[in-house]
Amino acid sequence: MEPCQAVKMNDAVQALASPFPPRLSPAEAERFAGLTSRQLKGLRERRMVRFYRLGRRTLVYDRDSLATLLAAGMVDAMPTR
């Protein structure tokens, strides 16, 4: 996947994103995406999610960028017989 590639969010991902603020602290981003801090750091270093540096050590993640990443990896359930 290309860095920060735009993928349209479906209704399920939008519903997931709605209770969270638009900018997430690293702890909130971990809870939102279900990822570890090391995984988030890897995504950040590869520029796969949008983030903002608010000082030398403080950063926040863009909620919609994380939701788009989740939507890109979503697999539809198989139909039941």
N, CA and C atoms as a LAMMPS dump frame, in Angstrom:
ITEM: TIMESTEP
0
ITEM: NUMBER OF ATOMS
243
ITEM: BOX BOUNDS ff ff ff
-5.0000000000000000e+02 5.0000000000000000e+02
-5.0000000000000000e+02 5.0000000000000000e+02
-5.0000000000000000e+02 5.0000000000000000e+02
ITEM: ATOMS id mol type element x y z
1 1 1 N 0.838 -1.176 0
2 1 2 C 0 0 0
3 1 3 C 0.88 1.236 0
4 2 1 N 0.466 2.223 -0.771
5 2 2 C 1.201 3.475 -0.865
6 2 3 C 1.071 4.267 0.436
7 3 1 N 2.03 5.088 0.776
8 3 2 C 1.925 5.92 1.969
9 3 3 C 0.708 6.844 1.909
10 4 1 N -0.077 6.835 2.973
11 4 2 C -1.271 7.688 3.11
12 4 3 C -2.173 7.623 1.886
13 5 1 N -2.327 6.438 1.317
14 5 2 C -3.17 6.247 0.152
15 5 3 C -4.634 6.419 0.555
16 6 1 N -5.388 7.135 -0.251
17 6 2 C -6.791 7.4 0.071
18 6 3 C -7.642 6.183 -0.273
19 7 1 N -8.382 5.696 0.698
20 7 2 C -9.335 4.614 0.52
21 7 3 C -10.639 5.099 1.117
22 8 1 N -11.735 4.904 0.403
23 8 2 C -13.018 5.37 0.911
24 8 3 C -13.439 4.545 2.121
25 9 1 N -13.816 5.237 3.205
26 9 2 C -14.251 4.553 4.406
27 9 3 C -15.685 4.085 4.227
28 10 1 N -15.958 2.837 4.613
29 10 2 C -17.331 2.363 4.561
30 10 3 C -18.044 2.725 5.86
31 11 1 N -19.329 2.406 5.926
32 11 2 C -20.147 2.8 7.082
33 11 3 C -19.638 2.2 8.387
34 12 1 N -19.144 0.954 8.343
35 12 2 C -18.665 0.298 9.565
36 12 3 C -17.454 1.027 10.13
37 13 1 N -16.542 1.439 9.278
38 13 2 C -15.34 2.13 9.738
39 13 3 C -15.697 3.532 10.217
40 14 1 N -16.636 4.205 9.547
41 14 2 C -17.062 5.519 9.996
42 14 3 C -17.725 5.442 11.366
43 15 1 N -18.503 4.383 11.595
44 15 2 C -19.135 4.201 12.908
45 15 3 C -18.081 3.958 13.976
46 16 1 N -17.038 3.224 13.628
47 16 2 C -15.937 2.973 14.564
48 16 3 C -15.222 4.268 14.91
49 17 1 N -15.052 5.136 13.927
50 17 2 C -14.283 6.363 14.119
51 17 3 C -15.061 7.443 14.865
52 18 1 N -16.382 7.416 14.797
53 18 2 C -17.167 8.538 15.307
54 18 3 C -16.988 8.861 16.795
55 19 1 N -16.868 7.895 17.733
56 19 2 C -16.745 8.31 19.13
57 19 3 C -15.356 8.843 19.504
58 20 1 N -14.397 8.742 18.625
59 20 2 C -13.04 9.193 18.912
60 20 3 C -12.824 10.601 18.375
61 21 1 N -11.983 11.401 19.041
62 21 2 C -11.682 12.753 18.53
63 21 3 C -10.867 12.656 17.239
64 22 1 N -10.826 13.731 16.442
65 22 2 C -10.104 13.679 15.165
66 22 3 C -8.593 13.507 15.298
67 23 1 N -8.009 13.924 16.407
68 23 2 C -6.576 13.74 16.653
69 23 3 C -6.423 12.851 17.872
70 24 1 N -5.629 11.786 17.741
71 24 2 C -5.497 10.79 18.8
72 24 3 C -4.092 10.774 19.377
73 25 1 N -4.013 10.718 20.68
74 25 2 C -2.721 10.519 21.331
75 25 3 C -2.247 9.111 20.98
76 26 1 N -0.975 8.806 21.183
77 26 2 C -0.507 7.449 20.898
78 26 3 C -1.307 6.366 21.64
79 27 1 N -1.675 6.612 22.895
80 27 2 C -2.456 5.625 23.645
81 27 3 C -3.852 5.453 23.045
82 28 1 N -4.488 6.566 22.655
83 28 2 C -5.807 6.487 22.023
84 28 3 C -5.715 5.799 20.673
85 29 1 N -4.654 6.08 19.919
86 29 2 C -4.472 5.438 18.612
87 29 3 C -4.28 3.938 18.759
88 30 1 N -3.575 3.516 19.795
89 30 2 C -3.403 2.083 20.051
90 30 3 C -4.747 1.42 20.305
91 31 1 N -5.573 2.051 21.148
92 31 2 C -6.903 1.499 21.438
93 31 3 C -7.779 1.515 20.196
94 32 1 N -7.748 2.596 19.442
95 32 2 C -8.592 2.745 18.259
96 32 3 C -8.257 1.684 17.206
97 33 1 N -6.972 1.52 16.911
98 33 2 C -6.564 0.628 15.827
99 33 3 C -6.274 -0.799 16.286
100 34 1 N -6.161 -0.999 17.594
101 34 2 C -5.833 -2.34 18.084
102 34 3 C -4.4 -2.724 17.772
103 35 1 N -3.515 -1.746 17.761
104 35 2 C -2.11 -1.973 17.446
105 35 3 C -1.246 -1.654 18.657
106 36 1 N -0.038 -2.167 18.641
107 36 2 C 0.91 -1.852 19.701
108 36 3 C 1.645 -0.556 19.353
109 37 1 N 2.337 0.001 20.325
110 37 2 C 3.096 1.23 20.07
111 37 3 C 4.187 0.996 19.037
112 38 1 N 4.78 -0.184 19.045
113 38 2 C 5.822 -0.51 18.062
114 38 3 C 5.24 -0.585 16.645
115 39 1 N 4.035 -1.152 16.52
116 39 2 C 3.393 -1.221 15.206
117 39 3 C 3.032 0.17 14.703
118 40 1 N 2.52 1.026 15.593
119 40 2 C 2.213 2.397 15.194
120 40 3 C 3.474 3.143 14.77
121 41 1 N 4.555 2.923 15.489
122 41 2 C 5.819 3.572 15.134
123 41 3 C 6.271 3.134 13.745
124 42 1 N 6.13 1.849 13.434
125 42 2 C 6.5 1.351 12.11
126 42 3 C 5.655 1.974 11.01
127 43 1 N 4.346 2.1 11.258
128 43 2 C 3.467 2.737 10.277
129 43 3 C 3.839 4.207 10.1
130 44 1 N 4.18 4.857 11.189
131 44 2 C 4.571 6.267 11.139
132 44 3 C 5.874 6.438 10.37
133 45 1 N 6.844 5.58 10.634
134 45 2 C 8.143 5.694 9.958
135 45 3 C 8.034 5.413 8.468
136 46 1 N 7.111 4.523 8.076
137 46 2 C 6.901 4.224 6.649
138 46 3 C 5.915 5.191 6.005
139 47 1 N 5.439 6.178 6.797
140 47 2 C 4.499 7.205 6.323
141 47 3 C 3.203 6.587 5.8
142 48 1 N 2.72 5.557 6.483
143 48 2 C 1.464 4.91 6.087
144 48 3 C 0.264 5.513 6.809
145 49 1 N 0.503 6.269 7.87
146 49 2 C -0.564 6.995 8.573
147 49 3 C -0.128 8.443 8.755
148 50 1 N -1.101 9.313 8.755
149 50 2 C -0.82 10.735 8.939
150 50 3 C -0.682 11.021 10.43
151 51 1 N 0.303 11.819 10.776
152 51 2 C 0.513 12.205 12.172
153 51 3 C 1.015 13.635 12.21
154 52 1 N 0.918 14.234 13.379
155 52 2 C 1.347 15.619 13.573
156 52 3 C 2.291 15.672 14.756
157 53 1 N 3.418 16.318 14.574
158 53 2 C 4.368 16.512 15.66
159 53 3 C 4.081 17.881 16.28
160 54 1 N 3.75 17.875 17.575
161 54 2 C 3.343 19.101 18.257
162 54 3 C 4.458 19.708 19.099
163 55 1 N 5.623 19.264 18.915
164 55 2 C 6.775 19.726 19.678
165 55 3 C 7.893 18.747 19.404
166 56 1 N 8.859 18.762 20.255
167 56 2 C 9.992 17.87 20.029
168 56 3 C 9.626 16.402 20.243
169 57 1 N 8.818 16.131 21.283
170 57 2 C 8.504 14.746 21.608
171 57 3 C 7.03 14.392 21.508
172 58 1 N 6.171 15.378 21.408
173 58 2 C 4.733 15.135 21.409
174 58 3 C 4.222 14.95 19.987
175 59 1 N 3.431 13.9 19.776
176 59 2 C 2.812 13.708 18.475
177 59 3 C 1.411 13.172 18.652
178 60 1 N 0.575 13.399 17.641
179 60 2 C -0.783 12.874 17.611
180 60 3 C -1.02 12.256 16.245
181 61 1 N -1.916 11.277 16.213
182 61 2 C -2.257 10.581 14.98
183 61 3 C -3.585 11.078 14.453
184 62 1 N -3.738 11.078 13.143
185 62 2 C -4.98 11.465 12.5
186 62 3 C -5.936 10.268 12.524
187 63 1 N -7.095 10.435 13.148
188 63 2 C -8.062 9.353 13.289
189 63 3 C -8.518 8.824 11.935
190 64 1 N -8.828 9.711 10.99
191 64 2 C -9.33 9.274 9.691
192 64 3 C -8.273 8.511 8.903
193 65 1 N -7.011 8.869 9.074
194 65 2 C -5.934 8.147 8.411
195 65 3 C -5.829 6.715 8.951
196 66 1 N -5.961 6.568 10.269
197 66 2 C -5.954 5.227 10.859
198 66 3 C -7.173 4.43 10.412
199 67 1 N -8.347 5.076 10.359
200 67 2 C -9.56 4.39 9.922
201 67 3 C -9.448 3.942 8.468
202 68 1 N -8.829 4.773 7.631
203 68 2 C -8.616 4.416 6.234
204 68 3 C -7.68 3.217 6.117
205 69 1 N -6.646 3.189 6.939
206 69 2 C -5.724 2.057 6.947
207 69 3 C -6.463 0.781 7.347
208 70 1 N -7.327 0.884 8.359
209 70 2 C -8.112 -0.276 8.778
210 70 3 C -9.063 -0.728 7.674
211 71 1 N -9.688 0.234 6.983
212 71 2 C -10.617 -0.098 5.904
213 71 3 C -9.901 -0.787 4.746
214 72 1 N -8.668 -0.379 4.469
215 72 2 C -7.913 -0.974 3.369
216 72 3 C -7.582 -2.439 3.65
217 73 1 N -7.432 -2.786 4.928
218 73 2 C -7.095 -4.163 5.278
219 73 3 C -8.292 -5.021 5.638
220 74 1 N -9.501 -4.444 5.554
221 74 2 C -10.705 -5.161 5.937
222 74 3 C -11.045 -6.226 4.906
223 75 1 N -11.41 -7.394 5.374
224 75 2 C -11.801 -8.501 4.508
225 75 3 C -13.252 -8.828 4.813
226 76 1 N -14.082 -8.917 3.778
227 76 2 C -15.493 -9.243 3.969
228 76 3 C -15.64 -10.684 4.433
229 77 1 N -16.651 -10.918 5.246
230 77 2 C -16.924 -12.26 5.738
231 77 3 C -17.431 -13.139 4.595
232 78 1 N -17.132 -14.43 4.698
233 78 2 C -17.625 -15.361 3.675
234 78 3 C -19.111 -15.6 3.899
235 79 1 N -19.881 -15.721 2.817
236 79 2 C -21.307 -15.982 2.985
237 79 3 C -21.538 -17.359 3.589
238 80 1 N -22.577 -17.466 4.393
239 80 2 C -22.906 -18.765 4.99
240 80 3 C -23.819 -19.531 4.051
241 81 1 N -23.808 -20.82 4.198
242 81 2 C -24.651 -21.653 3.313
243 81 3 C -26.013 -21.827 3.867
